[in-house]
Amino acid sequence: MASSVKLGERLESYVDELVQKGRYGSRSEVLREGVRLIHEREAWLEMVQAQVDEARLDVAAGRFQTVSELRAEMRDLFGDPR
């Protein structure tokens, strides 16, 4: 499937510069890399959102420790740092 994209002057110039400097072999390589990076970022954001959702469920179910409880646990394990 062929695509035609309009990036705007600033991004068009940047893509051309990357190709001219030899960083990429073609404009298509630059665009593929950009889409790949967006795909990776979106996957990472989905993973983070899933962890946030899981943490919210844990809090709602009472499966958490307060900061005071964690500090007490650390003191029990490692002693008072003072």
Secondary structure in CASP SS format (residue, H / E / C, confidence):
PFRMAT SS
TARGET T0000
AUTHOR 0000-0000-0000
METHOD secondary structure of the structure
MODEL  1
M C 1.00
A C 1.00
S C 1.00
S C 1.00
V C 1.00
K C 1.00
L C 1.00
G C 1.00
E H 1.00
R H 1.00
L H 1.00
E H 1.00
S H 1.00
Y H 1.00
V H 1.00
D H 1.00
E H 1.00
L H 1.00
V H 1.00
Q H 1.00
K C 1.00
G C 1.00
R C 1.00
Y C 1.00
G C 1.00
S C 1.00
R H 1.00
S H 1.00
E H 1.00
V H 1.00
L H 1.00
R H 1.00
E H 1.00
G H 1.00
V H 1.00
R H 1.00
L H 1.00
I H 1.00
H H 1.00
E H 1.00
R H 1.00
E H 1.00
A H 1.00
W H 1.00
L H 1.00
E H 1.00
M H 1.00
V H 1.00
Q H 1.00
A H 1.00
Q H 1.00
V H 1.00
D H 1.00
E H 1.00
A H 1.00
R H 1.00
L H 1.00
D H 1.00
V H 1.00
A H 1.00
A C 1.00
G C 1.00
R C 1.00
F C 1.00
Q C 1.00
T C 1.00
V H 1.00
S H 1.00
E H 1.00
L H 1.00
R H 1.00
A H 1.00
E H 1.00
M H 1.00
R H 1.00
D H 1.00
L H 1.00
F H 1.00
G C 1.00
D C 1.00
P C 1.00
R C 1.00
END
